[in-house]
Amino acid sequence: VFLDEPLERARKKGIHATKSNVEVCERAKDAIIVAVKPDTVTTICKDIMAVKQTFSAVIISVAAGVTIETLEHNLPGHRVVRVMPNTACTVGESASGYALGALGNDDDRAVVKAIFGSCGMAHELKEFLLNAVTGLSGSGPAYVFEFIEALADGGVRVGLPREEAIQLAAQTVKGAAEMVLATGQHPGALKDRVC
């Protein structure tokens, strides 16, 4: 794993960390995840292409807006996958979309589903839809946070303590989301059952 965080802190978590992208490629077995800002991707690709030994790991990019075409142009001969996760992956509830590159195969699909399915849900889509995923589930948490904040502010306005208002608002959103997922019913039908 190549990390920006101090290597010692990563090692304390049991993560083999290095500052060398070449070492990452040489040691990778199944996947290399490129999790950098979009303007850094070309530099990372050059590091990957500088690896002298061959490796079979699929290269997975979570860099927002970096297309499969760009990845394949900068990583000729390598299997690539573009993924758009969201910040909820930090609590195991991410909603991710992904698309395989031209050389992608069923093993790559299984690796991506295993990695991103372990921290939420992962849907394979046509690449052109990943921009929509970025707007919907990539940016979606910010809108949900605004909604939770507004609900909590309303609760505070009518007398609830701030902490309880936030907890109640967040649980309300979590419960409503779970009802949509568990029942399979249209959100409008569930909404109509509330009042």
Number of C-alpha atoms within 10 A of each C-alpha: 20 20 16 11 9 11 16 12 11 17 12 9 8 9 14 14 19 17 13 12 19 20 16 20 24 16 12 17 12 14 20 21 20 20 17 15 12 14 11 12 19 16 11 18 19 14 15 21 18 12 15 10 9 9 15 14 20 24 24 24 24 20 20 19 16 17 20 20 12 12 22 18 13 18 19 11 11 21 21 28 26 26 33 25 25 22 17 16 17 10 9 14 16 23 23 28 26 26 24 22 21 14 13 16 13 9 11 22 16 11 16 25 19 13 13 23 19 14 19 19 18 21 16 16 15 11 19 10 13 24 15 14 22 19 10 14 21 22 15 16 15 12 12 13 14 12 15 21 16 14 19 22 18 15 18 16 12 8 10 15 13 15 11 13 21 20 12 17 22 19 13 14 16 11 12 15 12 12 15 15 12 9 10 10 11 11 14 9 10 15 10 8 7 6 5
